[in-house]
Amino acid sequence: MHAPRPETIPVEMLLAAYRSGIFPMADSRDDIEIFWIEPRERAIIPLDGFRPSTSLRKLVRQDRFRITVDEAFADVVKACAAPRPDHPESWISDRIATSYRNLHHAGHAHSVECWQANRLVGGLYGVAFDRVFCGESMFSLAGNASKVALAWLVALLRRSGVQLLDCQFMTDHLASLGAVAITQERYCQLLTEAGGEPDSSLGAAYSLLLEEAGASSPGKLIAQSLTQTS
């Protein structure tokens, strides 16, 4: 007989964990165990302190990628969990992936996708609640695709009235884009301050931006907004 499939993490439990400043991880894709992580130090990107390089702003402006929101959430999670040369294993287990798909269907997890010729070549996903977005993971199969996805995310979160963008762990890559390290205690304070409803959802902000852009380049609007407030 096959062993019973482990239950997914309930949506309510996931949201309660994120509101408490903790999140789940696993040791491998096949791991059925979940570990709840509460880092002593958190990385956040202040939404008014995002620092895209000149080359990244140029890339966004050129519309090298077609950007969508929530069009391929499950595919983004799958790509983020796929083996990489420097990371053969992933903390995104099958159980976690299924749990986040459920969270997505409940309206609390979102993805930003980068496409080239109808091929998904980059993106990111994360958890949304109150005026908080917790970035979970990103991937890139084309040069700088994940950076472009992040630039779009920051611009859309600003338009949505989100106050806090959590990146979990600091990396040199995130630091180069303006991420800062704070204590877990300070992070929990920011969570409290970011309570309440946002001005709009990520998807609504995306639709309004496309409507505003009309026949012109949406990337130019994104690049301009990043230049004006960075």
Secondary structure by P-SEA (a helix, b strand, c coil): ccccccccccaaaaaaaaaaccccccccccccbbbbbbccbbbbcccccccccaaaaaaaaaccccccccccaaaaaaaaaccccccccccccaaaaaaaaaaaaaccbbbbbbbccccccccccccccccbbbbccccccccaaaaaaaaaaaaaaaaacccccccccccaaaaaabbbbbcaaaaaaaaaaacccccccaaaaaaaaaaaaccccaaaaaaaaaaacc
